[in-house]
Structures are given as C-alpha cells and as structure tokens.
Amino acid sequence: MRLNDFDYELPPELIAQQPLAARDAARMLLLDRSTKSFEDMSFAGVPAILEPGDLLVFNNTRVFPARLLGRRRGTCAQPIGKGNPAARDFLKAEVELLLTRRESDDVWQGLVHPGRKIRTGEILVFGAGEIEAEVLGRAQFGLRRVRLVPDPGEPSAFTGGGLGATLDALIDRLGHVPLPPYIERPDSPADRETYQTVYARVRGAVAAPTAGLHFTERILNEIRARGVETAEITLHVGPGTFRPVQTPSVEDHLMDAEAFEINKDAAKQVNSALHDGRRIVAVGTTTVRTLEHSIRAGGGQVQPGHGETSMFIYPGFEFRAVKAILTNFHLPRSTLLMLVSAFAGREFTLQAYHHAVSARYRFYSYGDCMFIR
C-alpha cells in the first residue's frame, strides 16, 4: 500500500488549538459499517447508541509533564565553568528534553533537541539546577538515554519514597505538558487538566488517549445506568504515535514499542464478553492495539499481566476482539488513520473524513470524534 492511499486535504483552521469549554460538547460522526452510512451527532448522545451488555474499554494511562526546558552545562570530562570563555555561549543555549520511557528510577529514554549538537557525556540543567541530566548514549529512533540527578540541596531530595518519587515531584514542578506538534501554542496550566481524561490513573504517557477526553462523570454514569459494562486497561502512549510513516511501502513501517498492563479484573471482563458474544467497544486506538495484541498473545483469550506492543494495524488486519471504536480524527498518512481504515474500510473512512471537513468538524487531539460500529 502507498502513503497516498491514506491522504486527505485538511484546512489548517480545522485543527483544534484549544479544548471546548465542556468536554462532552464535541460533535460526533456516527459511522455504520454495515450500511456504509454516517450521521452527524453530538458526543453527548453516545449513551443512547451503546447497548445493554456492551463492554466499553478505556485506557487509563495518565499524561505527565514530560517536556523539560533547560540549558547545556558541558560534559563530564570537560565541565564548562566560569573560567571557560565558552561558558557564556553554553549557558545561553536552550535545550529541550522530552522524557518518553523510564528504564529505572533515574534512567530514562527521551528525545533531545537540538539532538545533533548534544554529545554523550554532556550535562543538561533544568530549572535553577533542581534536575541535571547526563547524556549516557543513544537508543532507537533517535532517542537518547539520560540519567536524571536531583539537586542534593532540594528539601524533597531522596525523601518521601526514594529517588524515583523525588524525580517525579521535580518533573511535575518543572515540566510542561507535551502537547502534540500540531497544537501551535505553548502549553498552559489548564492543559494539565484538559489534556487528561477524567479516569486517568496510571502515570506514564507523553500523549493523551484523546478519544477519552470527551467523557465526563455524568456521561459515564449515564452509560452505566443503561447496563453498559466498563473496564480499564493501561497503555502508555509514546511519541511514536506522532512519528510519520517514511518507508516506501506502508507495510514496512515499524512501530515504536509501548508498555501496557491488563489487570485480572479487566482480562476477566473482556474474556467474558468474548465468550458471551457481547460487543466490545474500544475507546481510542491505543485500547484497540492493546486488546488485539493481547488476544493474539493469549491464543484467543486476554491474559492479565504487563508487556509491550509494537502492533501495526493497517487494512487487511483481522479484528478478533474489538467490534466498535470511539476515536478522534487523525492526521493524513498516519498509522492511526490506517488503523481506522483497517476497521471501517479505507474508502468509507476517507468518505467520512471528507464529510467531516466539509461539515467543519474540529480535528485531532482537542477536536471532535467519530463512533464506528
């Protein structure tokens, strides 16, 4: 398959830059795969299109302020001090570190900008020195491995839970919400709440599972009152969700691995729904990938536990668990659009997208959504 097969024209003004005042005020495009028809709705009407006995599965990952802004101090071998004439230039240099994956309490993988200029052994300083990061080396996909060191003079250093907890507290204080690159504004304090689902519980994502941003406690209560069952799994969304497909053939693209966890209760709920033939509705593409990976790894049953998935879903994929999807609108040529095309059919999906453009829907993370059944 070619990348052009998943392209569409989107006026830039339709890319939502801010959330709506009310989470559940988004528009929703209802797609029916059996009749190849779609209907304009409001997300507030989602309880009415769910059926008693449905199992609605959420991704409860929690976004943390993973974007650190700081400066370069020098290298371990040749630290730059006040006596070095180059010190002034280095201290002026700005650097960005996007933490993506934790290896241990203090060692992370992350994206560094400007990456080409920053060498192994260099020290990056954040805040007023509350955190220093030593660049340990390279990892896959242009990532760097870094060791974070808290300032020993910090009142919270190494107390109240150890090194990992200390660093988490400092990251929360100094970090910025890692808004997607198509949101062309700095993050604001409000984004810490609005770029987070109301059921977010497990810290670890650098991007929100955005289909879940529309839910409110009121909507969740209405859904449960209809006899719809709910379950939560965890997949920590990484920056690979925004990485473009650059291989000549779509099938040759490699997905970044992302960590997931399914607890015993959730596994039991999913397996029960599968056994009974009840509909499993996935909230978001991350939930789809987790469930479809797990049912294959478990030989037809979802097993509790944790692991990683780099599953790439594109047309021709056989869905074994998921029967309906709630999802936002995705970028042209993206792996997320390919997943939706695999579920609904490429031509039908693009017809729906063209309708959404002409009807002036709001696109991407803070935008409107679609329900595919």
N, C-alpha and C positions, 0 to 999 in steps of 0.2 A: 504494500500500500504506500501511496505517496502522501507527503505532508499536505499538498494542495487539496487532497480529498477531505481535509478537516479544516478548511479555511472559510472565513466569512468576513464581511465588512462590518465594522462597528464604529460609529461616530464617537469620537473621544468624549463628547459631553455626556454620553450614556454610562460612562464608568463612574460609579458612585464613589465620591470622595469623603462623604460623611454618612454616618448611620441615620436612619429615620428617628424621629422623636420617640416613637413607640416601636418596640421590637416586632410586635405582631401586626404592624400596619403595612407590611410589604405586600406587593402583588404576587400572585402565584399563577403560573401557567400549568393547567392540568393536561397531561398527555395520556391518551388511551392507546395502548399499543395494538389492541385487538381491532379497533375501528379506524386506526390511523387518523384520529381527530384530536384537536386540542381546544381548550376552553379557558377564557380569562376569568380568574377568580381572585379572591383575597386570601392571604395565608390564614387569616382568622377563621376561614371556613374549613380548615384542614380536619378538625374533629369529625365533621359530617361525612367526609369521604373515606375515613377509616372505618373498618368493620369490627364488630364484636368478635373477639378471638384473634384479631391481628396481634402480632408481636412487633412492637416498634423498638428498634435497637439504636441506641445513642453511643457516640464516642465521648467519654467524659474526661478526655485529656484537658489539661489546664495550661494556657499560654503563660510563659514567664517573661519578664522584661529582658530578653536575651541580647539586646543590642547595646554594647558598651562603647562609649566615645571617649577617646583619650589621646595620648601622645607617645612618641617613642623616646626612650631614655638612652638606649645604646645597646651594647652586647655585654654578656657576662665576661667575656675575655677582655674587652676594652670598654669599660663603662665610660660614659660621657659625663664629665663633671664640670664644675665652674671654670677650671683652668684650661679646658679644651676650647679652642676658638670655634669649633664646630657645634658646641653645646647650644648656642642660641638658635641655630637653624633647626636642630633636632627637637628642641623643646617647643618650637613653634609648629612643628609638623603634627598634623592631626591624623589619627588612625581610628578605624572602626573595627570592632571585633564582634561578630555575630556568633554567639555560642550555639552549637547545634546538637552536640551529643556528649553526654558525660561518660567517661571511662572509669573514673574513680572519684573520691571526694574532691580532689583538686585538679585532676587532669581532664581536659575537655578537647573535643574537636570543634573547630569553628572556621568561619570564613573571615579572612583578614583583608582589609582594604586600606591602602594600596598594597596588594599582595606581592607584586613583583619586587618591591623595594625592601620588603621586610625579610630578614635573613634568620636562619636557625641560630639560636643563642641570643637573639635580641630581646630586650625587655620593654614591655609596653606598660604604661602607667595610666590608671583610670581614677577619676575624681581628683582629690587632693592627695593621692597616694594611698587611698584606702585599699586598692587592689593593684597588684602588679602581676603581669603575665609574662612568663618566659616562653619563647617560641622553641618547642622541642624538635619540630621537624614537620614533614609533610604527611598527609593522609590522602585518601582517594578524592577524586572530583575537585581538586584544587583546595581542599581543606588543609588546615594546619592543626597540629597537636600543640596545646599550650598547657602550662602548669600555672594555676592561679595561686597567688600568695597574698593573704590579707595582711594589712599593716599590723605588726605586733602591738602597736600602741592603741589600736582600736579597743574601746571598752568592751565590745562584744566578742573580741577575738578569742577563739578556742573555748568559748563558754556556751552553755545552753544547748548542747547537742553535738559539740565537736566541730571539726574543721568544715565538714560539708554544710552544716547548718549555719556556721558563721559566714561562709561564702554566699550561701543562698540569701541571707539577710542583706549582705552588702550588694549583691546583684540586684535585689529588689529595690534597694535605695538608689543605686547609681544607674541602673539600666533603663532602657527605653523600650516601649512596645515595638516589636519588629513588624511594623505594618508592611503589607505587600508592596512591591516596587511600583505598581500602577496607581497607588494612592500617593499623589504628588503633593504631600504636605508633611510637615513634621508631626510626630505623634503628640498627643495632648494627654493630660492627666485623665480625661474622660475615657480615652481609649482603653485604659486598664480595666474598665468595666464593660464598655460596649463591644470590645473585640474579645469577648469571653462569653461562653454560653452560661445560662443560669444554672446548669447542672455540672459545670466544670469542677473536678475534684482532684485529679492526679496531675501534679506539676510535671512538665516536661516538653511541651510543644513550643515551636517557634512560629507556628501559623495556626490560626483557629480552624476547627472544622466548621466552616461557615454556614452550612445548611442549618446547623443548630442554633445560630444566632437569633432566629426568629421566634423561638419558643419563650413563653413566659410561664410563670407558675399557674396562671389562670388557664392558659391553653392546655397545659399538662393535666390539670385537674379535670377539665372537660373531656379530654381524651380517655383518661382512666375511668371516668363516670360512664363512658359508652361501652365499657367492657374490653377495652384495648389493654393488652399487657405491655409493660415496658421493661427493657433490660439495658444494662450499661456494659460496654467493653472499653478498652483503652488502646488507642494507637497514637503515639507521639508524632505529630506531623512535623516533618523536617523541611529544610529549604529546597529539597529536591522536588517538592510539589510545584515549584515555580521554574525548575530547570527545563529549558526548551529542548525539544527533540532536534538533534543535529545530525543524525545518521541519514544517509541517502534513503534507506528503507525504514519505514516505521517499525517493522518487526525487529530491527537490530538495536533499537534503543534499550539502554539498561537503566532500570530504576534504582534510586538510592534505597538502601535497606532502612526500614523504620521499625522501632521497637513497639511491640504490642503485648497486652495481657488480657486474658479472659478468665474471670474467676469461676468457681464451681457453680454458683447460682446462675450466672449468665449462660454457661455451657448447658446446664440442665434445661433452662428455658428454651434455648434455641433448638436443642435436640428434641424436646417435647413438641415444639411447633412443627418441626420437620416430620416427626412420627405421625402427628395428627393431620398433616396436610394443611395446617393453618398458614396464612400469609405472613411472611417475614418482610417487614418494611425497614429498610436501612436509611437512617438519617445521615446523609453525606457519603461521598465517595470513599472516605477513609474507613467507614464502617463496612462498606461493600468489600473493599480489599481485604480487610481483616477476616470477615466471615468466609469469603470464598477461599482464602488461603487456608484457613483453619479446617474447613470441611474436607479439603483435599489432603491435608497433612494427617487428618484423623480418619481417613478411609471412609468418609461418609458421615462421620459424627464429629461434632466440635468437641475438642478435648480442652479441659481447663489447663492453664499454665501461661507461660510467657515465652516469647521468641521474637523473631524478626521476619518481616516480609518485604520482598522486593518484587512482588507480583505486578506485572504489567498487563492490564486488561484492555484489549482492543477488539474490533469486530472479528467475529469468528469464535469468541470465547463462549463457553458453555456455563451459564449460571446455575449453580446447584443449590444455593441457599436463598438468595435474595429474590423476591417476587415483585417488589415495588421500591422506588427510590425517591426520596426528597433531596433535592440538590439545588445549589445556586447555578447561575450561568457562568461558563468558563471561557478562558482565553482561546482564541483561534489557535489551531495546530497544537494544542496542549494535550498531555496524557489524560487529563480529566475529561476533556471533550471526547477523547477516544473511548474512554470507559462508558460514558453516557451513550455514545454511538453504538457501542457493543450491546448495550441493554435495549435501546429503543430502535436501533437501525440507523445507519448513517444518514440516509436521505430524509427520513422522517425527523430525525433530530435537527438537521440543518433547516428543514422547513419550519420547524418550531422556532428556531433561533431567528430566522428571517422575519417571522411574525413578531417575535419579541422586539426586534429592532424597530420595525415599522410601528409597533404599538408603544414605543418609547419606554420599555421596561428599563429598570436600573440594573447594571451588570456588575458582576464579580463580588468580592467579599462582603461589602456593605450594601449589596444590591438585592434585587428580588429573587424569587425562586421558582422552581418547577417541581411538580409531583408527577412521576411516571409510574403508571400502573399497567 
